């Protein structure tokens, strides 16, 4: 796990989270970082100020007092951006010594232990891609270049094709939307997706409908109950758009579904930080690990089959049977969906 990786660090560790909590889990990771810093390991800690708005300054001061380099992402830096609340850095990354990296959906807090989530541990050259992502974000926040190892260390146990794709509002194009639209359009037999939020834009709706209409097995696993009321209301209005065109929706019963996974045919699996909503597709800084490896794809397939076994298929009646005031509220929420 991530704590063990930090404890193994010999030169440096790069740590980045969207949400950091000052609770048992947050303090455990912080204490592990402090211990390594005291042993001479260089630690860099990056967090998002909006996601971690409840994080007390004392939590960060303890690290700073131990020589750990700490910074917020500073979305609001500059006069023109001082009231900015979009452009959040939604990435959750860890890199140790340039050869081991972590990427996925987990935030840093006790509440997330009860979430259904997925995080990847990556060893080998792709860890350098995660390191580059952190280095770019650190430079954005601090105007400082990191002094880290650029040595490429081959993975010891496997040879998998892995790409780390970073997207965000600083891109010249809407790369996150383009990435997922492309993955969806490439599907020929299977397209399975998990997301905690499902408020797609029109382009994504059409891409999903088109995939199902050309015979692709399209399945989307969502939470049984969303953790945001407006998102839950807006999501309901997409049920008919999906179900009437052959897209199958499922609501995961066991825990809050927070993982962000996409599985395309027998070709590629993606795990990262992207939700199927406008905030992830256009407004946030996100990261996705794409893996093209038959063995890994089988593992993801087995994982999602287990999730489907713990999910309830969605029927149009789930929305149609709601009282009229509820359905009116969902339509109002959909109008506000670009802001969610």
ABEGO torsion letter per residue (X at the ends): XAAAAAAABAABBBBBBABBBBBAAAAAAAAAAAAAAAAGBBBBBBBBAAAAAABBAAAAAAAAAAGBBBBBAGAABEAAAAABABGBBABBBBBBGGABBBBEABBBBAAAAABBBBBBBBBEAAAAAAAAAAAAAAAAAAGBBBBBBABBBBBAABBBBBBBBBBEAABABBAAAAAAAAAAAABAABBBBBBABBBBBAAAAAAAAAAAAAGBBBBBBBBABBABAAAAAAAAAAAAAAAAAGBBBBBBAABBBABBBBBBEAABBBBBABBBBAAAAAABBBBBBBBBBAAAAAAAAAAAAAAAAABBBBBAAAAAABBAAAAAAAAAAAAAAAAX
